[in-house]
């Protein structure tokens, strides 16, 4: 099964996403911010990154740019899970290499369907 890294500074969102994805058979790890995520991505291989946009230390857009700069992750899907729904923010995300955009609060079934679709 695919390995997913969840990056969010909200413990409750991380817990919900981890629980949801593990219950569907995914291997899941999590990070509190973009810097911790980069350390994790460099130490292990992930098939997908699910990240918040607004985080301390390194936000989701900067994280996406950093991830895309790592050869191993040039084509690994990055999904932004955020409260931001503004078209300009989405455009900024796309330019940074973000694959998909899911608005919080999220429906767990929709999250799983979206990830399955992207990973197929």
Buried (B, 14 or more C-beta within 10 A) or exposed (E): EBEBBBBBBBEEBBEBBBEBBEEBEBEBBBBBBBBBBBEBBEEEEBBBBBBBBBBEBBBBBBBBBBBBEEEEBEEBBBBBBBEBEEEEBBEBBBEBBBBBBBEBEBEBEEBBEBBEEBEE
